Amino acid sequence: MSARDSRKRALDAWARGCLQRCGVMLSEDFTLETASDDASFRRYFRYEGDPSYIFVDAPPEQEDSRKFVSIDQMIRDVGLNSPEIFEHDFDNGFLMMEDLGSTLYLDRLNVGDGSEIERMYSDAFDALAGMQQIKAELPLYDKAKLLEEMNLFPDWFLYRQLQIEDFAEAGLEGVFELMLQNTAEQPQVFVHRDYHCRNLMVTTHGNPGIIDFQDAVLGPLTYDLVSLLKDCYHQFSQSQISKWVGQCRLRLQADGRLDSGVSESEFFRWFELMGFQRHLKCAGIFSRLNIRDSKPGYLADIPLVIGYMMELGERYQELAPFCGWLEEVIVPRLSSSEFTRG
């Protein structure tokens, strides 16, 4: 029996006890059904009942369930909709929690009309404003962490995925320094770190449901906003992005969370360069998921990530040389079948 199968059997047994304590009658052949895998080692399973529940398998060697529960409570304490945790076994990495449903923002983006999407994102902006009010001791999104993330781009995407050994001409050191300067200029707030359409659930009450928050840090003001609007899994028009970013800047200033002297152009520069840093990281993470974790599906999201970076080469002179290198060396390689969705 594989380690994953062994953990699933142990989770089923633990879930049986949890459900029986809730008064649920179970059959002898009871087993949890897969709800989803994510980009981590964590797995989600569903008990289909009335009510239904989500059970989480988070191997303690790789995942910190205590932090998950702690940050979940921070989010709930400011009135936002993250799942209630009913039971936990930290030693084994098991959680029993509220089921927020199965409709992701991504699902509605693919079929919803313009007015529905406007409502969804208005709710997401409200929730983001709420999270940024959280005052808690969190790890700092500091220079060391930012550099560690950006180095995923050369280490995993360029070297391991594309097998490019010499990328000195890319000028990554200068790009990294620009990204660090940009983050240092911004107010520091609660940052979810993966605030996008696959981690927001469409819910009837308290929309959106917020998940996958366990890596929260204290970091740059625009990080979650750019994760949401320059989403690695869905592309909005530039005009729509500009409109929403402008609205968010005015709201931040009205709420006193952003100095009134920060101009529209300065805020948009923060936003766009923050996205560049995130997309460097994401190209590396998607490559690592393929190579280390045998999850090749994320490779098909890399062309959009590179496309976001290419756009900035046209708007920011400091990025033009690097983006020119991307166009010459990297973009032609993205036409291979592994980077397309079949």
N, C-alpha and C positions, 0 to 999 in steps of 0.2 A: 504494500500500500504506500502511495506517495505521501510526502509530508502534507501536501495540500488536502488530500483525501482524509488523512488522519485528523487534521485540524477541523475539517468539515464534520466528521463524525463526532468529534468532541463538542463542537458548537451545537450540533443537533441535540445532543444529550443535555447540554446546559440550557438550551432554549426550551426543551421539554419541561425542565424544572421551573423555569421562569413562567411559562404559560400556565402550568398547573397551579402555581401560586396565585395566578390571576383567575382561577376557576375555569380554565379552558379544558374541555375533554378532548383528548387526542387519541388517534388510532395507534395500533402497535407499530405500523409502518410509517409513522410520521417522519417527514424530512422537510427541511426548509428549501424553498425554491430560490434560485439565483435572481437577485434584483439587478445588480450591476457590478462590474469591476471598474476601478478607476485607474489613474496613471501611477498609483502607488502600489504598495503591497497589500493594501486594505481591500477586503471583499465585502459585499453587501448581499444579504439574503432576506427574503420576505416570508412572513407567515401570513397567508391569505385567510383572514378571518374577519370577524366583525366585533371589535376593530381589528385591522391588520397592524402588524408591527414589523420593524426592520431590525435585523440582527447583524452585527458587524463582527467580522473576523479581522483583527488587526494584530499580526504577530508582534509580540513585545520586543523582539530583537530588532525590528525595523520601524515600528510605529509606537508613538507615545500616547496611549489612550487617556492617561491622566490629563495631558495637555488638551486633548480633544474635548474632554468633559469640562475642563476649566474654561476654555474659550467659548464653548457652547453656552455656558451659564452667563458669561459676560455679555454675549449677544442678546440672550433672552432678558437679561436684567435691564436693557435699554428699550424693551418692548418690541423687539424684532422677532421674526419667525424662524428660529432654528429649532431642530427637533428636540423635544423633551427626552431626557435620558431616564429610563425607568429602572434599569439594573445594570451593574457592571461587574466584571471580573478582571481587574487590572493585571493580575499575575498571568492569566492566559490570553489577555487581549480580546475579551469578548464584551460586547455592549448590546443591550436591548433598548431600542428607542422608538420614538414616534415615527409613523409612516407619513411623509409629506406628499405621497402620491408618486406618480411616474411620468408626469408631464414636465419636461425641461423647457426652459426658455427657447432652447434650440429647436425643439419640436414645433413650437408656435411660430417661430421666425420663418420656418419653411412653408407654412400654410396660412398664417394670419394676415389680416389686412392692415393697412397703414394706421388706422385708428386704434386697433388692438395693440399694435406694437408700440405706439406712442404711450398708451396707458401702462403697458408692461414696463417700459423704460422710465416712465415717471415714477412708478413704484420702486424701481431699482435705484433711482437717484435718491428717493426718500430714505430707503434703507441704508444707502451708502452714507448719507448725512448722519443717520443715527449711529452707525458704527464708528464714524469719526469722532463722535462724542465720548466714546469709551475711554476712560482713564484707568489704566492698569499697567502693572509692571510686565513688560513684554520684551523679548529679545530685540536688540537694535538692528535695523537694516543698515549696518555700517559698511565702511569701505571694504573690509575684508570679505563680508558676505556678498556684496555686490560684485567684487572681483572674482570670487569663487564662481558665482553664477555666470558671469560673462565668459569666463574661461571654458565653460561647457561648449561654447561655440567652436573654438579651435580644437579642443581636446576630443570632443565626441562627433561634431558635425564634419569639420574639415578633415581631421586626421583619421578617425575611425570609420566614419560613414562614407566619406568621399575618397579616403585614402590619399589626401593631399599632404605631402610631407613638408613642402616648402611654401609657406604663405607669408614670408617676410614682407613682400611687396604690398600686402593688404594694409599695412600700417595700423594694426590693431591697438598698439599701445596708445597712440594718439586718440583713437576712438574711445577707448576705455577711459582715458583721462577726461575727455569731454563729458562722458556719461556721469562720472563721479562728481564733476563740478556742478552739473545740472541737478543732481539729487541733493547736494549740499545746500543749494540755494532755496530749497522748498521748506515750508513748514512741515513738521513731523507729526504724524497722526497714526491712529490704529489702521493697519493695512491688512486686509484679508489675504492678499497675495494671489488668489485665483478667482477673482470676482468676474465671472464670465457666464456665457449662456449655457454651459454644461453644469454649472454649479448653482444655478438659480432655478427653483421649481415654481411652476405656475400653480398657485393655490387659491381656493375660493375665499378664504379669510386670511388677512395678514400677508398678502402677496408682497414680495416673493418669499418662498421658502429658501433659506440660505444653508448651503451645505459645504463640506470640504474646506473648512475654515481653520484647521488645526495648525497651519503654518503661519498664523498671524504674527505680525511684528509691528514695531514702531518704525514708520518709514515715511517716504515722500508723499505729499498730499495728492499728487496726480496719479499715483501708481494704480490704484483700483479703478479709477476713472478710465485710464487708457486700456486696462485689461478688459473692461466692459465694452468700450466703443471701438477699439482696434482689436477685436476678438479674433483669436486664432482659428475659430471654427465658423465664423460668419463675417461677411464683409458688408459694412454700410457704405453709402455714398459719402464722398468727402463733404458735400454740402450738409448732409444730415449730421455728420460728426461735428462739423464746425458750429452748427446751430446748437447742438446739445452742450458742447464744451463752453460756448458763450453763456448759455443759460446757467450752467453749473458755476462758472466764475462769479456771476452776479449774485447767485444764491450764497456762495461762500462768503462774499464780501458783506452781504446783507446780514448774515448770521454772525459776523465778526470772526470767522475762522480764517479769513484771508485779508491781508492789509488792503485798504481801499486804493493804495497807490500802485498796486500790481496791475499793469495794463493788460489789455486783451492780447496783444502780441507777445508779451512776456509770459503770460500764463499758457498760451498756446505752444510756445517754444518748450516750456517745462513739460507739457503734456506729450508733445511729439518726441522729444528726446528721451523721455521716460519710456515711451513705447519702444524706441530703438533698443534701449537696454534690455527690456523684457523680451523682445523678439530675438535678440542674440541668444539669450538664455533658452528660449523655447526651442529654437532650432537644435541646440545641443541636447535638451531634454528629450525631444522627440526621437533624436538619433539614439540616445542612450536607451530609451524604451524599446527600440527595435533590436539593438545589439545585445544589451545586457538582459532585458526582461522578455524578449521574444514577443513584443507587441508591435508588429510592423505597420499596423493601421495608421499610426500617427505620422508616418512619413508623408502621407498624402496631404497633410496640413502644412508641410514645410514651404511649398511654393507661395502660399498666401503670406506666410511670415516673412519670407525673403522679399516679396512684393511690397509689403509695408515699409521695409527698410529702403528699398530702391526709391520709393516715392520721396523720401527725405533727402536723397542725394540731389534732387532737383531744387529743393527749398533751402538747404543749409550748405553753404560753401565748405564748411569744415568737414562735411561728410562726403563731398563729391568724389575725392580720390578713392575712398573705400568702396563707395557704391559703384564707381566705374570698374573697380576690380571685381566686384560681385557680378556685374553684368558680363564681363569678359570671361571670367573663370568659372563662376558658380551657376549662373542661370542656364547655360547650355546643358549642364548635367541634370537639371531638374525635369527634363523632358522624358527621362527614362520611365518605364512602367512602374517602378517601385514608388515613385513620387506622385502617382495618379490614383484616383479612387476608382476601383474596378466596378 
